[in-house]
């Protein structure tokens, strides 16, 4: 076991974590200090990694599809309505990719 100890020379002083490079150890240390240097400019939520902030922004605060999602086919949702009041409420809240049909058209 001592033979491979040099493969992960950067060791955490608070737990048994060890890494090959200092950057990974710095990221790991944030789990012990609860440091979150990256904050969302929209809602104020804080993150310990920039990549987590970027994922949060894509998922919650942007209407543009990310590069990863650009290749996927958007799903379509069909909403069936039963009354004129429900139709008005549904049409006011209709989002992209949604279709409304009445029971008569079924």
C-alpha positions in Angstrom: 0.0 0.0 0.0 2.9 2.4 0.8 4.1 1.8 -2.7 1.1 3.7 -4.2 0.9 6.5 -1.5 3.0 8.7 -3.8 0.2 8.6 -6.5 -2.0 10.8 -4.3 0.4 13.1 -2.5 -2.1 15.9 -1.7 -3.9 14.8 1.5 -6.8 16.4 3.3 -6.1 17.3 7.0 -9.7 16.7 8.0 -10.5 13.3 6.4 -8.9 10.5 4.4 -9.3 12.2 1.0 -6.1 12.3 -1.1 -5.7 13.6 -4.7 -3.2 13.7 -7.5 -3.2 17.4 -7.8 -3.6 20.4 -5.5 -6.7 21.8 -7.4 -8.8 18.8 -6.5 -7.7 19.1 -2.9 -8.7 22.8 -2.8 -12.2 21.9 -4.3 -12.5 19.1 -1.7 -11.6 21.4 1.2 -14.7 23.5 0.4 -16.8 20.6 1.6 -15.3 21.1 5.1 -15.4 24.9 5.1 -18.8 25.2 3.4 -17.1 27.9 1.2 -19.3 28.7 -1.9 -17.5 31.5 -3.9 -19.8 31.3 -7.0 -23.2 32.9 -6.7 -26.2 33.2 -9.0 -26.8 36.8 -10.1 -30.5 36.0 -10.6 -31.6 34.2 -7.3 -28.5 34.5 -5.1 -28.0 30.7 -4.7 -24.3 29.9 -4.0 -22.1 27.1 -5.3 -18.7 25.7 -4.5 -17.9 25.1 -8.2 -18.3 27.2 -11.3 -19.6 24.2 -13.2 -22.4 23.8 -10.7 -23.4 27.4 -11.1 -23.4 27.1 -14.9 -25.6 24.0 -14.7 -28.0 25.9 -12.4 -28.2 28.8 -14.8 -29.0 26.5 -17.8 -31.6 24.6 -15.9 -33.4 27.4 -14.1 -32.7 30.8 -15.5 -32.2 30.5 -19.3 -34.7 29.9 -22.0 -32.1 29.1 -24.6 -31.2 25.4 -25.0 -27.7 24.5 -24.0 -25.3 23.0 -26.5 -25.9 19.6 -25.0 -29.6 19.9 -25.4 -29.5 21.3 -28.9 -29.3 17.8 -30.4 -32.3 16.4 -28.5 -35.8 16.5 -30.0 -38.2 18.6 -28.0 -41.1 16.7 -26.5 -44.7 17.7 -27.3 -47.4 17.7 -24.6 -51.1 17.4 -25.4 -53.6 19.0 -23.0 -57.2 17.9 -23.2 -59.7 20.5 -22.0 -63.3 20.0 -20.8 -64.9 23.5 -20.4 -64.6 27.0 -21.8 -63.2 28.3 -18.5 -60.6 25.6 -18.5 -59.8 26.3 -22.1 -59.2 30.0 -21.4 -56.9 29.2 -18.4 -55.1 26.6 -20.4 -54.5 28.9 -23.4 -53.2 31.6 -21.1 -50.6 29.2 -19.7 -49.7 27.4 -22.9 -46.0 26.9 -23.3 -43.9 26.0 -26.4 -44.3 22.4 -27.5 -47.8 22.1 -26.0 -51.0 21.4 -28.0 -54.6 21.8 -26.8 -57.4 19.7 -28.1 -61.0 19.6 -27.0 -62.9 16.3 -26.2 -64.9 16.8 -29.4 -61.7 16.4 -31.5 -60.8 13.1 -29.8 
